[in-house]
Amino acid sequence: MIRTIAVFLCACALAGCTAFFTPRPGTASHASAQDSRQVIELIGYTQKVAALRAEDQRRELNASTQVFSKDRGAYGRVRLALLLALPGTTFNDDTRAASLLEPLTGEAEPGPMQQFAGLLYVQISERLREQRRVGQLKEQLEAMKAIERNAAQLKEQLDAMRAIERKIMERELARPK
């Protein structure tokens, strides 16, 4: 009986301690917890939109654009940037997504939303660098192909000139002296 009462009192004490660990509205930890929930919500939202058809994705992009036009805060910026950075969509625009996230990356004490924005910014910027590099490599490949074509043409011309030279030498040798 005493053990039961002791266990009950310990449970009540632990339940009372949760008030100490629960962030109170208006505090920094409450704002951080709210930011964390919003980041998780945005990740889920992006996964949901990625699974939609193109027409529904376009609708979600329009809705996110409207949200951003009304509220240019971190949530609206990240939400729109996530949609613009979705690979395989008709509206993919990594440059615009990076420009939306850039203002959030320079804060001195970043919260969860700013940290998430910074991570996205780095990944999108890296993808843009890789796309530029692929473009440069394609240009170099085309230049190499053009050089190879020119070399093949020059070789054909050289072979033709050698054939002409051989014929001339054969004629001179065949001519009676």
C-alpha positions in Angstrom: 0.0 0.0 0.0 2.8 2.4 0.9 4.6 1.5 -2.4 1.4 2.3 -4.4 1.1 5.7 -2.7 4.8 6.4 -3.3 4.6 5.5 -7.0 1.5 7.6 -7.3 3.2 10.6 -5.6 6.3 10.2 -7.9 4.0 10.1 -11.0 2.2 13.3 -9.8 5.6 15.0 -9.2 6.8 14.0 -12.6 3.6 15.2 -14.2 4.0 18.5 -12.4 7.5 18.9 -13.8 6.3 18.9 -17.3 5.1 22.5 -16.8 8.8 23.4 -16.3 9.8 21.9 -19.6 6.9 23.0 -21.7 7.8 26.3 -23.5 5.5 29.2 -22.5 4.0 31.4 -25.1 6.1 34.5 -25.7 9.4 32.9 -24.8 12.3 32.2 -27.1 12.0 28.5 -26.6 8.3 28.7 -27.5 9.2 30.5 -30.7 11.9 27.9 -31.4 9.4 25.1 -30.8 6.9 26.7 -33.1 9.6 27.2 -35.8 10.5 23.5 -35.5 6.8 22.5 -36.0 6.6 24.7 -39.0 9.8 23.2 -40.5 8.3 19.7 -40.0 5.0 20.9 -41.5 6.9 22.3 -44.6 8.7 19.1 -45.1 5.5 17.1 -45.1 3.8 19.7 -47.3 6.6 19.4 -49.9 6.4 15.6 -49.9 2.7 15.9 -50.4 3.1 18.3 -53.3 5.8 16.2 -54.9 3.4 13.3 -55.2 0.6 15.4 -56.8 -0.1 15.6 -60.6 1.4 18.5 -62.5 -1.8 20.5 -62.5 -2.3 20.2 -58.8 1.4 21.1 -58.2 0.8 24.3 -60.3 -2.2 25.1 -58.1 -0.1 24.7 -54.9 2.6 26.9 -56.4 0.0 29.6 -57.1 -1.3 29.3 -53.5 2.3 29.5 -52.1 3.0 32.6 -54.3 -0.1 34.2 -52.9 0.9 33.3 -49.3 4.3 34.8 -49.9 2.9 38.0 -51.5 0.8 38.6 -48.3 3.4 37.6 -45.8 7.1 37.9 -46.8 8.3 36.2 -43.6 10.5 33.2 -43.3 7.6 30.6 -43.5 6.3 32.0 -46.8 9.8 32.3 -48.2 10.8 28.7 -47.4 7.4 27.3 -48.5 7.7 29.0 -51.9 11.4 28.1 -52.3 10.7 24.5 -51.5 8.1 24.3 -54.3 10.3 26.2 -56.8 13.2 23.8 -56.0 11.2 20.6 -56.5 13.0 18.6 -59.2 11.1 17.3 -62.1 8.4 20.0 -62.1 7.5 22.3 -65.0 8.0 25.3 -62.8 11.4 24.4 -61.3 13.4 27.6 -60.8 16.4 27.0 -58.6 17.7 30.5 -59.1 14.6 32.1 -57.8 14.4 29.6 -54.9 18.0 30.5 -53.9 17.2 34.2 -54.1 14.2 33.7 -51.8 16.3 31.8 -49.2 19.4 34.0 -49.2 18.1 36.7 -46.9 17.4 34.1 -44.2 20.9 32.7 -44.2 22.7 35.7 -42.8 21.0 36.0 -39.4 23.3 36.1 -36.3 21.2 33.7 -34.2 19.3 31.4 -36.6 16.3 29.6 -35.3 15.1 26.3 -36.8 13.4 27.9 -39.8 16.6 29.9 -40.6 18.8 26.8 -40.2 16.5 24.9 -42.5 16.6 27.7 -45.0 20.4 27.8 -44.8 20.5 24.1 -45.5 18.2 24.4 -48.5 20.1 27.4 -49.8 23.4 25.5 -49.7 21.9 22.5 -51.5 20.2 24.6 -54.1 23.3 26.7 -54.7 25.3 23.5 -55.1 22.8 22.2 -57.6 23.0 25.5 -59.6 26.9 25.2 -59.6 26.6 21.7 -60.9 24.2 22.8 -63.6 26.6 25.5 -64.7 29.4 23.0 -64.7 27.4 20.6 -66.8 26.7 23.4 -69.2 30.4 24.2 -69.4 31.3 20.6 -70.0 28.7 20.4 -72.8 30.2 23.4 -74.4 33.7 21.9 -74.2 32.4 18.6 -75.6 30.8 20.4 -78.6 34.1 22.3 -79.1 36.0 19.0 -79.0 33.6 17.4 -81.5 34.0 20.4 -83.8 37.8 20.1 -83.6 37.5 16.3 -84.4 35.3 17.1 -87.4 37.9 19.7 -88.6 40.7 17.2 -88.1 38.8 14.6 -90.0 38.2 17.0 -92.9 41.9 18.1 -92.9 43.0 14.4 -92.9 40.7 13.7 -95.9 42.1 16.8 -97.7 45.7 15.6 -96.9 44.9 12.1 -98.2 43.4 13.6 -101.4 46.5 15.7 -101.9 48.8 12.7 -101.4 46.7 10.7 -103.9 47.1 13.6 -106.4 50.9 13.8 -105.7 51.2 10.0 -106.3 49.4 10.2 -109.6 51.6 13.0 -110.7 54.7 11.0 -109.7 53.3 8.0 -111.5 52.8 10.0 -114.7 56.3 11.4 -114.6 57.7 7.9 -114.2 55.5 6.5 -116.9 56.5 9.3 -119.4 59.1 8.3 -121.9 62.4 10.1 -121.7 
